[in-house]
Amino acid sequence: MAAELLLDSAEFKKMIDRTVLRLMIGLGVPLASALLIEQLPKTGVAEVPFAFQVEEQTLPPGTYSVKQADTGRGIRIQNQKVPEAGTKCVAAKRKFGKAEGARLVFDRCGGHYFLSEIWFDSDGRGLILPESRLEQEATSNPQDREVQYIRFQ
């Protein structure tokens, strides 16, 4: 009887060990995948129907690829048809807000459009770009300000 009990307890230990291993794999793989995906640079493509300014450069209307240069705040904005129309910029800060979808946010002031925010994820995390000198001058009248959203394709 003692030998049977010993055998049953050894089988029970194996069963518990297998269950714990399965739980660790079942929880660990999705978590590790999510963390890995979060570390990859973000990208998006948007059709911008108007000329706009990023920092001190004016870019023509067109289809733009927007890529996070690294896991930091560096961003590359490139017109897909005109290789010369593009720029690199650095976000001034990160912003958390309501989840509204991946998009570009433009401020329209004094007849000019200024790229002000980039939201790569739909989970409410965005990058805020610094205001250019021209945008600071144009925003002197806050009643003339309008916000335009362009969703990533």
Summary of the structure (lengths in Angstrom):
residues: 153
radius of gyration: 25.2
end to end distance: 69.9
largest distance: 91.4
contacts: 410
relative contact order: 0.15
helix: 31%
strand: 39%
